[in-house]
Amino acid sequence: MKTSKEWIGKVVVSLLLTLIVAMTSFNYQTMAQSKKSSPTQITNPEKTIVLTKLNDKVWAHTSYNEWNGTTYDHNGLIVSTSKGIVLIDTAWDTADNYQKTEELLKMIKKHLKKKVVLALITHAHDDSIGGIQALLNQGIDVRSTHLTAKLAKDYGYPSPKPTLDVNPVMKVGDTVVESFYPGEGHSQDNITVWLPQYKLLFGGCLIKSLDAKDLGNLSDANVEQWDDSVKKVIDRYPHVKTVVPGHGNWGNKSLLFHTISLIKQHKK
């Protein structure tokens, strides 16, 4: 009788262990499927805008345009805060046609379920400021440096609020956003944007991707000062982990050193 009870006990324990293992496996598979189903990239039907998830709070937005007969991409950032979205740069539009930025705002509202409450413009070229009118039409607070605001007017765009020289560090809800003007480079007015919580730097057109073989559009560039400007960024943000350039693929701080190498090659 005692043996029978011991045998039944062992069977019960064995069944319980099997049940626990099965439930754990089910929960793990469910979590894995849930993570897998969470989109890391969103594209509009026209494929003119691509949103790519960098982390739980930051997305890159990429739009496309032609320059000298070749199609190029341009990156900006979408930063989700407890107070709403901070948008870094518009889509690559023009003063007369800002449909891509209108589409970008629709995608943010649809997929991220938040309103854009602040936008920063990193320089006054089409790829960064082209869609500013779409932002202003929705009452969005658009900011830049004094120089970018002046150049925007010269280039036929509405001027952003020129506040970043005096107030480069902004706290939007639970998120700190810092703009930095390191000096001339790709343009007179190019700035970077730093997200300290994520150790993420938006280098904009000041910084080149690892795929870049040259410095690109030099119509407003100051090549002599460019490498000094990049060195200031390196010195200011020694703990950077992710660098997003204005064009091409993002990566780590090696993009900063690659940019300096390209500048040196050009000077030779």
C-alpha positions as CSV (number, residue, x, y, z in Angstrom):
1,M,0.0,0.0,0.0
2,K,2.8,2.4,0.9
3,T,4.6,1.6,-2.4
4,S,1.4,2.3,-4.3
5,K,1.0,5.8,-2.6
6,E,4.7,6.6,-3.3
7,W,4.2,5.6,-7.0
8,I,1.0,7.8,-7.2
9,G,2.9,10.7,-5.6
10,K,5.7,10.4,-8.1
11,V,3.3,10.4,-11.0
12,V,1.6,13.5,-9.7
13,V,4.9,15.4,-9.2
14,S,5.9,14.3,-12.7
15,L,2.7,15.6,-14.2
16,L,3.0,18.9,-12.4
17,L,6.6,19.4,-13.6
18,T,5.4,18.6,-17.2
19,L,2.6,21.1,-16.9
20,I,5.0,23.8,-15.5
21,V,7.4,23.2,-18.4
22,A,4.6,23.4,-21.0
23,M,3.2,26.6,-19.5
24,T,6.7,28.2,-19.4
25,S,7.3,27.2,-23.0
26,F,3.9,28.6,-24.0
27,N,4.5,31.9,-22.2
28,Y,8.0,32.2,-23.8
29,Q,6.6,31.5,-27.3
30,T,3.8,34.0,-26.8
31,M,6.3,36.7,-25.7
32,A,8.5,35.9,-28.6
33,Q,5.6,36.1,-31.0
34,S,4.5,39.4,-29.4
35,K,8.0,40.9,-29.8
36,K,8.2,39.6,-33.4
37,S,4.9,41.1,-34.3
38,S,5.9,44.5,-33.0
39,P,6.9,46.5,-36.2
40,T,10.4,47.8,-36.4
41,Q,9.8,49.5,-39.7
42,I,6.7,51.2,-41.1
43,T,6.3,52.4,-44.7
44,N,3.5,54.4,-46.3
45,P,1.8,52.9,-49.4
46,E,3.6,55.2,-51.7
47,K,6.9,54.2,-50.1
48,T,8.0,57.8,-49.9
49,I,8.4,57.7,-46.1
50,V,10.0,55.0,-44.0
51,L,9.9,54.9,-40.1
52,T,12.5,52.7,-38.5
53,K,12.5,51.9,-34.8
54,L,15.8,52.6,-33.1
55,N,14.6,52.0,-29.5
56,D,11.3,52.0,-27.6
57,K,11.1,55.8,-27.8
58,V,13.1,56.9,-30.9
59,W,12.4,56.3,-34.5
60,A,14.3,57.5,-37.6
61,H,12.2,58.9,-40.4
62,T,13.6,58.6,-43.9
63,S,12.4,60.3,-47.1
64,Y,13.7,60.3,-50.6
65,N,14.4,62.8,-53.3
66,E,16.5,63.2,-56.5
67,W,19.6,65.2,-56.8
68,N,21.6,65.4,-60.0
69,G,19.6,62.5,-61.4
70,T,20.2,60.1,-58.5
71,T,17.8,59.2,-55.7
72,Y,19.0,59.9,-52.2
73,D,17.6,59.3,-48.8
74,H,17.5,61.8,-45.9
75,N,17.1,60.9,-42.2
76,G,15.4,62.7,-39.3
77,L,14.3,61.6,-35.9
78,I,11.0,61.1,-34.1
79,V,11.4,61.2,-30.3
80,S,8.5,60.1,-28.2
81,T,8.2,61.9,-24.8
82,S,5.6,61.9,-22.1
83,K,4.4,65.3,-23.5
84,G,4.3,64.3,-27.2
85,I,6.6,63.9,-30.1
86,V,9.7,65.9,-30.8
87,L,10.5,65.9,-34.5
88,I,14.0,66.5,-35.7
89,D,13.9,67.8,-39.3
90,T,11.1,67.6,-41.8
91,A,10.8,65.2,-44.6
92,W,12.8,66.1,-47.8
93,D,10.3,68.5,-49.4
94,T,10.5,71.9,-51.0
95,A,8.8,75.3,-50.2
96,D,6.2,74.6,-53.0
97,N,5.5,71.0,-52.2
98,Y,5.5,69.7,-48.7
99,Q,3.3,66.6,-49.2
100,K,5.9,64.2,-47.7
101,T,6.0,66.0,-44.4
102,E,2.2,66.1,-44.3
103,E,2.3,62.3,-44.8
104,L,5.0,62.0,-42.1
105,L,2.7,63.8,-39.6
106,K,-0.2,61.5,-40.5
107,M,2.0,58.4,-40.0
108,I,3.2,59.6,-36.6
109,K,-0.4,60.2,-35.5
110,K,-1.6,56.9,-36.8
111,H,1.2,54.6,-35.6
112,L,2.6,56.4,-32.6
113,K,-0.7,57.8,-31.3
114,K,0.9,61.1,-30.3
115,K,0.9,64.7,-31.5
116,V,4.1,66.5,-32.6
117,V,4.6,69.2,-30.0
118,L,8.1,70.5,-31.0
119,A,10.2,70.4,-34.1
120,L,13.9,71.3,-34.5
121,I,15.5,72.2,-37.8
122,T,19.2,71.3,-38.1
123,H,20.0,73.5,-41.1
124,A,18.2,75.5,-43.8
125,H,18.6,73.1,-46.8
126,D,15.6,71.5,-48.4
127,D,16.2,68.1,-46.9
128,S,15.9,69.4,-43.4
129,I,13.5,72.4,-43.6
130,G,11.6,71.6,-46.8
131,G,8.3,70.7,-45.0
132,I,8.3,73.5,-42.5
133,Q,5.0,74.9,-43.8
134,A,3.3,71.6,-43.1
135,L,4.4,71.9,-39.5
136,L,3.4,75.5,-39.1
137,N,0.0,74.7,-40.7
138,Q,-0.7,72.4,-37.7
139,G,0.5,74.9,-35.2
140,I,3.7,73.0,-34.2
141,D,6.4,74.9,-32.4
142,V,9.4,74.9,-34.8
143,R,12.8,76.1,-33.5
144,S,16.3,76.6,-34.9
145,T,19.3,78.8,-34.4
146,H,19.3,82.5,-35.4
147,L,21.5,81.7,-38.4
148,T,19.2,78.9,-39.7
149,A,16.2,81.2,-39.3
150,K,17.9,83.9,-41.3
151,L,19.0,81.5,-44.1
152,A,15.5,80.0,-44.2
153,K,14.1,83.4,-45.1
154,D,16.8,83.9,-47.7
155,Y,16.0,80.5,-49.3
156,G,12.2,81.3,-49.4
157,Y,11.1,79.4,-46.3
158,P,9.2,80.7,-43.2
159,S,11.6,81.3,-40.4
160,P,11.6,78.9,-37.4
161,K,11.7,80.5,-33.9
162,P,15.4,81.4,-33.4
163,T,15.7,80.1,-29.8
164,L,18.3,77.4,-29.9
165,D,21.3,79.7,-29.4
166,V,19.9,80.9,-26.1
167,N,18.1,77.7,-25.1
168,P,20.0,74.7,-26.6
169,V,18.8,72.3,-23.9
170,M,15.1,71.5,-23.7
171,K,13.2,69.2,-21.4
172,V,10.1,67.9,-23.1
173,G,8.2,65.9,-20.5
174,D,10.5,63.1,-19.4
175,T,13.0,63.6,-22.2
176,V,16.1,66.0,-22.5
177,V,16.9,67.2,-26.0
178,E,20.1,69.2,-26.6
179,S,21.1,71.1,-29.8
180,F,24.7,71.9,-30.4
181,Y,26.3,74.2,-33.0
182,P,29.9,73.1,-33.4
183,G,30.8,75.4,-36.3
184,E,30.6,75.4,-40.0
185,G,30.9,72.2,-42.1
186,H,28.4,70.9,-44.5
187,S,26.7,74.3,-44.2
188,Q,27.2,77.5,-42.3
189,D,24.4,76.6,-39.8
190,N,24.5,72.8,-39.3
191,I,23.7,71.7,-35.8
192,T,23.6,68.3,-34.1
193,V,21.0,67.0,-31.6
194,W,21.9,64.9,-28.6
195,L,19.5,62.6,-26.6
196,P,21.5,61.9,-23.4
197,Q,19.0,59.3,-22.1
198,Y,19.7,57.1,-25.1
199,K,23.3,58.2,-25.8
200,L,22.0,58.9,-29.3
201,L,23.4,61.7,-31.6
202,F,21.7,63.0,-34.6
203,G,24.6,64.3,-36.7
204,G,22.5,65.5,-39.5
205,C,24.4,66.5,-42.7
206,L,27.5,67.4,-40.7
207,I,28.1,63.7,-40.3
208,K,28.6,61.2,-43.2
209,S,27.6,57.5,-43.1
210,L,30.2,54.7,-43.4
211,D,28.9,54.1,-47.0
212,A,29.7,57.6,-48.0
213,K,32.7,57.8,-50.4
214,D,32.9,61.6,-50.5
215,L,31.5,64.7,-48.8
216,G,28.5,65.1,-51.1
217,N,26.9,68.5,-51.8
218,L,29.5,71.1,-51.1
219,S,27.6,74.2,-52.4
220,D,27.4,75.8,-49.0
221,A,30.2,73.8,-47.3
222,N,33.2,75.1,-45.4
223,V,35.6,72.2,-45.8
224,E,38.5,74.0,-44.1
225,Q,36.5,74.2,-40.8
226,W,34.5,71.0,-41.2
227,D,36.9,68.6,-39.4
228,D,37.3,71.0,-36.5
229,S,33.6,71.1,-36.1
230,V,33.3,67.3,-36.1
231,K,36.1,67.1,-33.5
232,K,34.1,69.4,-31.2
233,V,31.2,67.0,-31.5
234,I,33.5,64.1,-30.6
235,D,34.9,66.0,-27.6
236,R,31.4,67.0,-26.4
237,Y,29.8,63.6,-26.6
238,P,32.5,61.0,-25.6
239,H,29.9,58.4,-24.5
240,V,27.8,58.4,-27.7
241,K,26.6,54.9,-28.7
242,T,24.4,55.6,-31.8
243,V,25.0,58.2,-34.5
244,V,22.4,59.0,-37.1
245,P,23.7,60.9,-40.2
246,G,21.7,63.1,-42.5
247,H,22.0,60.5,-45.3
248,G,22.7,56.8,-45.3
249,N,22.8,54.2,-42.6
250,W,23.3,55.0,-38.9
251,G,25.9,53.3,-36.7
252,N,28.2,54.1,-33.8
253,K,30.8,56.8,-33.2
254,S,32.9,55.4,-36.1
255,L,30.8,57.6,-38.3
256,L,32.4,60.7,-36.7
257,F,35.9,59.5,-37.5
258,H,34.9,58.4,-41.0
259,T,33.7,61.9,-41.6
260,I,37.0,63.4,-40.6
261,S,38.8,60.9,-42.9
262,L,36.7,62.0,-45.8
263,I,37.4,65.6,-45.1
264,K,41.2,64.9,-45.0
265,Q,40.9,63.0,-48.3
266,H,39.1,65.9,-49.9
267,K,41.7,68.4,-48.7
268,K,44.5,66.4,-50.3
